[in-house]
Amino acid sequence: MMAGFEFSPVSKKEKYMDMPVIAQKAPYKEQLKAGRIYWWCACGLSSKQPFCDGSHKGSGISPVKVETPEAKEVYFCGCKNTKDSPYCDGTHKQLL
């Protein structure tokens, strides 16, 4: 340990405050049901990807509401860096 420095563990949530965590570098293919509301995880911390489980609380990032008037197949962003949230726009292909 370096003199004058103290190290303390930092939680994943604190480390990525206001920055999404990459859940995966590929989209999530989902079949959405008609007349339902879904909440897409924008922070990347959810254990129920691509959907929100509330893990974002305190992260500064909120989930995105997705309403589906009709049933459809979608590709949700897994890298959380899309410019077309909540849908995949291929950004994951440019990530290291």
SVG drawing of the C-alpha trace seen along z (x, -y; Angstrom):
<svg xmlns="http://www.w3.org/2000/svg" viewBox="-53 -11 57 25">
<polyline fill="none" stroke="black" stroke-width="0.4" points="0.0,0.0 1.3,-3.5 1.9,-5.9 -0.9,-8.5 -3.4,-6.5 -6.4,-4.5 -8.1,-2.1 -11.7,-1.1 -13.8,1.3 -16.1,-0.4 -19.4,1.2 -20.2,1.8 -23.0,-0.8 -20.7,-3.5 -18.0,-2.8 -20.4,-3.3 -22.5,-6.2 -24.2,-7.7 -22.3,-5.3 -24.1,-2.1 -22.4,1.2 -22.1,3.4 -24.4,6.3 -23.4,8.1 -21.9,7.1 -24.9,8.4 -28.6,7.6 -31.3,9.4 -33.9,10.9 -37.3,10.7 -40.9,11.6 -43.1,8.8 -46.7,9.4 -49.5,7.1 -50.9,4.6 -48.0,4.9 -45.5,2.4 -41.9,3.4 -39.0,1.6 -35.7,1.9 -32.6,1.9 -30.5,-1.1 -27.9,-0.8 -26.7,2.7 -26.9,3.8 -30.1,5.8 -29.9,9.6 -33.0,9.9 -31.5,8.5 -32.7,6.9 -35.4,5.9 -35.1,3.8 -35.1,5.4 -34.6,2.1 -30.8,2.5 -30.4,-1.0 -31.5,-2.7 -28.8,-5.2 -26.9,-4.8 -28.3,-8.0 -29.7,-6.0 -33.3,-5.2 -35.0,-2.3 -36.8,-3.0 -40.5,-2.4 -41.6,-0.3 -45.3,0.0 -46.4,2.6 -49.8,2.1 -49.2,5.2 -47.1,8.3 -43.7,8.0 -40.1,9.3 -37.5,6.7 -33.7,6.6 -33.0,4.8 -29.5,3.2 -27.2,5.3 -24.2,3.0 -26.4,0.1 -24.6,-2.4 -27.2,-2.5 -28.2,-5.9 -31.7,-4.3 -32.6,-3.2 -33.9,-0.7 -33.2,0.9 -29.9,2.2 -28.2,0.0 -25.0,2.0 -22.9,-0.1 -21.7,3.1 -19.6,3.9 -17.4,0.8 -16.8,1.5 -13.5,3.0"/>
</svg>
